[in-house]
Amino acid sequence: LAADVSDYRALVCVFLFGGLDCHDTVLPIDEASYSSYSQLRESLLASYAAQPGGSSRALANLLPLEPARPSADGRRFALPPELGALHSLFAEGKAAIVGNVGPLLQPTDRNGYLNGTAKLPARLFSHNDQQSTWMSFAPEGAQLGWAGRFGDAAVQSGANTGSIFSQVSLAGNTVFLTGDLVSPYQISASGVPSIRLIDAVEQRFPSAVGGVMRDHFAAANAVTGNLLEQDFIDLSRVSLAANDTLEAALGTGTGLSTAFPASGLGAQLQAVAQTIAVRESLGVRRQVFFVALGGFDTHSAQAAELPGLQQDVGEAIAAFYAATQELGVANAVTTFTAADFGRTLTVNGDGTDHG
């Protein structure tokens, strides 16, 4: 964590549940590499060729990546056309591809893996365990995530006075955002979670009635010797107060002109942008957000399913980047993707397996 915490910084994790096929996302296009790739994935490429409109994986349809420093060995790579929005960001120097990222414990080669001498992450190829490992460095059952530990440090440094809003999830509860001092504040893509019964009462009856209900549900004046009951009372009080704070902040915030795609991921990232827009009202200078998209466990029908998912990801992230530009925080917000694991380079017909 930087020593100077007077500015604003945020991380946004886009988690791709199921395990993204990196080999079908960043494709080799130099002659030798594409030839080998085509042989290893012959049946999958045939499935792409059979799709309506032809193959999006044909060499002529791929979008070449032109890095500032080309590979010394002549290898070249490309993105599929469905990731055109991200390709444009890459060309502008606003996006990067970071390879070989994951919970590796030590450098491992094929021989070490096969003969059992390599030290490997626990419970490889298990969705739940590898999701948890990516988020917390431990298999399922871990209680603290690395982003949560980051949130703890932000609170201790004084960067966040409103620590409840330092970790925000648009995709449910997650160990990723859980620390000793912070926990994920969950909101939906449609905005602030509504306390529906209280809201309905306050709309139909005098405000005093709503106040009585809030006192009741929050047990504002209750003290009990039962630790579990007291924790529940305190949590209810904090939750109601946080709901009111966020609702008020968003209500006074300036609307975004950036258009987001009409997709689930687009809606999640739009909500993230709207929350960033009111960061000062929430008392936060360091935030981590968690959004997610599922469907990447493509054991079959990969050619029919993956391109649409890739397009959703590319368009949503590009729109979100445009929103950060509009908000003046493009250089302060880093968005990254993560997944359970990659997938095998060899195929099982029209799909791929955990790898």
Secondary structure as the mmCIF struct_conf table of DSSP 4:
data_model
#
loop_
_struct_conf.conf_type_id
_struct_conf.id
_struct_conf.beg_label_comp_id
_struct_conf.beg_label_asym_id
_struct_conf.beg_label_seq_id
_struct_conf.end_label_comp_id
_struct_conf.end_label_asym_id
_struct_conf.end_label_seq_id
BEND BEND1 ALA A 3 ALA A 3
BEND BEND2 SER A 6 ASP A 7
STRN STRN1 ARG A 9 LEU A 16
TURN_TY1_P TURN_TY1_P1 PHE A 17 GLY A 18
HELX_RH_3T_P HELX_RH_3T_P1 CYS A 22 ASP A 24
TURN_TY1_P TURN_TY1_P2 THR A 25 THR A 25
BEND BEND3 VAL A 26 VAL A 26
STRN STRN2 LEU A 27 PRO A 28
BEND BEND4 ASP A 30 ASP A 30
HELX_RH_AL_P HELX_RH_AL_P1 GLU A 31 LEU A 40
TURN_TY1_P TURN_TY1_P3 ARG A 41 ARG A 41
HELX_RH_AL_P HELX_RH_AL_P2 GLU A 42 ALA A 49
TURN_TY1_P TURN_TY1_P4 ALA A 50 ALA A 50
BEND BEND5 GLN A 51 GLN A 51
TURN_TY1_P TURN_TY1_P5 PRO A 52 GLY A 53
TURN_TY1_P TURN_TY1_P6 SER A 56 ARG A 57
BEND BEND6 ALA A 58 ALA A 58
HELX_RH_3T_P HELX_RH_3T_P2 LEU A 59 ASN A 61
BEND BEND7 LEU A 62 LEU A 62
STRN STRN3 LEU A 63 PRO A 64
BEND BEND8 ALA A 68 ARG A 69
TURN_TY1_P TURN_TY1_P7 ALA A 72 ASP A 73
STRN STRN4 PHE A 77 LEU A 79
HELX_RH_3T_P HELX_RH_3T_P3 PRO A 81 LEU A 83
HELX_RH_AL_P HELX_RH_AL_P3 GLY A 84 ALA A 91
TURN_TY1_P TURN_TY1_P8 GLU A 92 GLY A 93
BEND BEND9 LYS A 94 LYS A 94
BEND BEND10 ASN A 100 ASN A 100
BEND BEND11 GLY A 102 GLY A 102
BEND BEND12 LEU A 105 GLN A 106
HELX_RH_AL_P HELX_RH_AL_P4 ARG A 110 LEU A 114
TURN_TY1_P TURN_TY1_P9 ASN A 115 GLY A 116
BEND BEND13 ALA A 118 ALA A 118
TURN_TY1_P TURN_TY1_P10 ALA A 122 PHE A 125
HELX_RH_AL_P HELX_RH_AL_P5 HIS A 127 SER A 136
BEND BEND14 PHE A 137 ALA A 138
TURN_TY1_P TURN_TY1_P11 GLU A 140 GLY A 141
HELX_RH_AL_P HELX_RH_AL_P6 TRP A 146 SER A 157
TURN_TY1_P TURN_TY1_P12 GLY A 158 GLY A 158
BEND BEND15 ALA A 159 ALA A 159
BEND BEND16 THR A 161 THR A 161
HELX_RH_3T_P HELX_RH_3T_P4 SER A 163 PHE A 165
BEND BEND17 SER A 166 SER A 166
STRN STRN5 GLN A 167 SER A 169
BEND BEND18 LEU A 170 GLY A 172
HELX_RH_3T_P HELX_RH_3T_P5 VAL A 175 LEU A 177
BEND BEND19 ASP A 180 LEU A 181
HELX_LH_PP_P HELX_LH_PP_P1 PRO A 184 PRO A 184
STRN STRN6 TYR A 185 GLN A 186
STRN STRN7 SER A 188 SER A 188
TURN_TY1_P TURN_TY1_P13 ALA A 189 SER A 190
STRN STRN8 GLY A 191 GLY A 191
BEND BEND20 VAL A 192 VAL A 192
HELX_LH_PP_P HELX_LH_PP_P2 PRO A 193 SER A 194
HELX_RH_AL_P HELX_RH_AL_P7 ARG A 196 ARG A 204
BEND BEND21 PHE A 205 PHE A 205
HELX_RH_AL_P HELX_RH_AL_P8 SER A 207 ALA A 218
TURN_TY1_P TURN_TY1_P14 ALA A 219 ASN A 221
BEND BEND22 GLY A 225 GLY A 225
HELX_RH_AL_P HELX_RH_AL_P9 LEU A 227 THR A 252
BEND BEND23 GLY A 253 GLY A 253
HELX_LH_PP_P HELX_LH_PP_P3 THR A 254 LEU A 256
BEND BEND24 ALA A 262 SER A 263
HELX_RH_AL_P HELX_RH_AL_P10 GLY A 264 ALA A 277
TURN_TY1_P TURN_TY1_P15 VAL A 278 VAL A 278
HELX_RH_AL_P HELX_RH_AL_P11 ARG A 279 LEU A 282
TURN_TY1_P TURN_TY1_P16 GLY A 283 GLY A 283
BEND BEND25 ARG A 285 ARG A 285
STRN STRN9 ARG A 286 LEU A 293
BEND BEND26 HIS A 299 SER A 300
HELX_RH_AL_P HELX_RH_AL_P12 GLN A 302 LEU A 327
TURN_TY1_P TURN_TY1_P17 GLY A 328 GLY A 328
TURN_TY1_P TURN_TY1_P18 ALA A 330 ALA A 332
STRN STRN10 VAL A 333 ALA A 339
BEND BEND27 ASP A 340 ASP A 340
STRN STRN11 ARG A 343 ARG A 343
BEND BEND28 LEU A 345 THR A 346
BEND BEND29 ASN A 348 GLY A 351
STRN STRN12 HIS A 354 HIS A 354
#
